[in-house]
Amino acid sequence: MSTGVLDPEAPTVVESNPNAARTPTSLQRFAPFLAPYKWFYIGSIVVSLVATMTGLVIPLVMQRVIDGPIADRNFSAVWWPAALILLLGTIDAAGIWVRRYLVSRPSSQFEISARATVFDKLQRLSVAAHESWESGQLLSRAIADLGSLRRFMAFIGPFIIINAVTLVVGIGVLLVQAWQLGLIMLVTSVPLVIACTRFETLYRVVARDAQDQAGDVTTTVEESIQGIRVLKAFGRSAHLGKQFLRQAYTLRGTELKKVRYLAIIWAVIVGLQPVTIGAILAVGTYSIVQGTMTVGTLVAAIAIVTFLLWPIESFGYLLAELNNARTAADRYWEIIDTPETVTDPDDPVELPDKVRGRVQFDRVGFTFPDASSPLLTDVSFIVEPGETVALVGNTGSGKTALTNLVPRLFDATEGTISIDGIDVASMRLADLRSIVSVAFEDPVLFSASARENIALGSPGASDAEITEALEIAHATEFVDRLPWGLATRIGEQGMSLSGGQRQRLALARAVLGKPRVLVLDDPLSALDVDTEAKVQKELRRVLAHSTTLLVAHRPSTAALADRVLYLENGRIVEQGTHEGLLASSPRYRDVMGSIHG
């Protein structure tokens, strides 16, 4: 499976900008996504404004009809105004269709490009960065938040502009037609502006809380699905169900707070409408009686105010969605702006044509981010080409961390690791990982076919090479029994397979392509004794052609190695052959005995 998500005609992928301010510019930072389609957006806004302005022209036509043909009782003069109103209505309807057509493509393309960018970013982030995020939070930001942003790009953003222009133009028309009526509209807008400003401040906080809490709920649901066997085995479904309900009720409380804020702003907006219309009607009627205003002008003014009710009423909804989009944008850029700590060097060293695979650790130290003490300290050893070195030690001694440093899943915090004399930190990640292959104790399989999961280790592998890798892992027999053989989809996380079967597929993936450096983190721990013996027999042949680091928890696995390094508290304290250490080292015997027993 490729970590790349793009092809030449695909979505724009925007690089992160760690120096860019988040709020209030987080939405503005999406401009590069929209740049290729700016004329679609400009066109849709212009068309919408033209269509909307027709709604302001119709009351003026009505004014002319009332003060003209109706006042003069001249029915024949109504036809042209009626035809004009019909034309304006047609323009309005056509404008709505054109706007939706113009905005649909860029908004959907924005969503694809933004998702491609965040996916690409996630592939480039270090393992440590991934471990600092809850998976549900990442899913929420990559899916739900981007849906909110797409709605903003397609609807909310354009209509904030359209409605604002409509209100300004509408009030301007009122001021021109009858300044006193326009002034009433302006005066009654003051409390609305104050209420909207206060609403925006309060709603933004709860919108962020709600989206973060939704991410927590997503995390719990995802973990309950992935860990369903554990929950059922230990009877803890009810316990997790209570945790889920607590999170759901917390989210519900936050959503209710959002509803309360929305209810208040809507009450203010709707409550001001009859006040405005009543005041205009009273002042207009008085002016008509005084002879300073015509009936047509008053009717047109009330029609304009009624027309402006939708832009005014929608401001509560638009402000709420604007804040949801701002929060979603903040959360999105938090991922994009996460520093990439394991990266390609600025001036990478090219690998030689023939890599021998001599691995050297020189005074290597490693400390997990935010940890108070180092996990590995002053680790130095050499693995010669074709040699197999086993790492043995109690839990927490640093065995797995040490193996993770070779393919740069983490970077050493002290010292250097080199292959054939080249510091792995000076190699391109793609070059390094093309010569280093890894099999983990807890294998990860993808929701794809068995063939695709194995070929992840060497995408261009032939059927013969895949078959050979399966034979080495002693997986041919069970793969052949699958409903469609190698073409069988094995399900998410490979949960349709046993632990031993998953480990064997992961081992086949690791040995496929005959890597120069092979890193095996106790890859046989889930196998029964007979299967382990058969796999070990094949592995002895494979290991002779690769430089291998092998985490061993079983004596039989340690016996595969030419040399054993015994780790304690992050340091190499003893080394030798498996048989030699069994004979000379009490603590090695204790560890092997406790593991074996």
Secondary structure, 3 states (H helix, E strand, C coil): CCCCCCCCCCCCCCCCCCCCCCCCCCCHHHHHHHHHHHHHHHHHHHHHHHHHHHHHHHHHHHHHHHHHHHHHCCHHHHHHHHHHHHHHHHHHHHHHHHHHHHHHHHHHHHHHHHHHHHHHHHHHCCHHHHHCCCHHHHHHHHHHHHHHHHHHHHHHHHHHHHHHHHHHHHHHHHHHHCHHHHHHHHHHHHHHHHHHHHHHHHHHHHHHHHHHHHHHHHHHHHHHHHCHHHHHHCCCHHHHHHHHHHHHHHHHHHHHHHHHHHHHHHHHHHHHHHHHHHHHHHHHHHHHHHCCCCHHHHHHHHHHHHHHHHHHHHHHHHHHHHHHHHHHHHHHHHHHCCCCCCCCCCCCCCCCCCCCCCEEEEEEEECCCCCCCCCEEEEEEEECCCCEEEEEECCCCCHHHHHHHCCCCCCCCEEEEEECCEEHHHCCHHHHHHHEEEECCCCCCCCCEHHHHHHCCCCCCCHHHHHHHHHHCCCHHHHHHCCCHHHCECCHHHCCCCHHHHHHHHHHHHHCCCCCEEEEECCCCCCCHHHHHHHHHHHHHHHCCCEEEEECCCHHHHCCCCEEEEEECCEEEEEECHHHHHHHCHHHHHHHHHHHC
